Structure formats: structure tokens, C-alpha cells
């Protein structure tokens, strides 16, 4: 319990200091690649970048393209969303934690 609390506080502090990075429209190629929207988002572990920091978060995959995943995670009761490369997401790790 304490580890999750400490991790969330650390994440909140990072988000106050620097912006959450997300893939750009050019990287996503949304004008060319199909997007799947999941009615039942699946849990995952994902690497995100906050400023210069790489942080692994517990998240949910809410949409995807063949190359990227749109994820969301909660920090201090606020839902945060971004796009990350598909290789930054590990669905099995989230299943292992359950």
C-alpha cells in the first residue's frame, strides 16, 4: 500500500514539474492507420515520459493503432491520457499483478 502511495506522489510531483509527453499526430499517422477504440479498456503497465523522466505506470489501454497505444492512468484522482509506442506497453505485466 505504501509503495503505491509513494509512487503516486512521485508521479504527481513529476507531472507538476514537467509535461507528459505523447506521440505526435505525425508519429501516429492517424490519417493513414486505423484506430481501434476499446469499449472495455484492458489493464497494462506502460512506460511514459514526463519531461526527461521515463516512468512505468499502471494504466489502461483505451485505443490503439497497429503501432501505438492510447493509454490513461489516474494520478491523485485526475485521469491522464497520452499515446505511447506499442512496445512501451506490457499487458501481461498487468495480468501478473492481479
Buried (B, 14 or more C-beta within 10 A) or exposed (E): EEEEEEBBEEBBEBBEEEEBBBBEEEEBBBEEEEEEEEEEBBBBBBBBBBEEEEBEBBBBBBBBBEBBBBBBBBBEEEEBBBBBEEEBBBBEBBEEEE
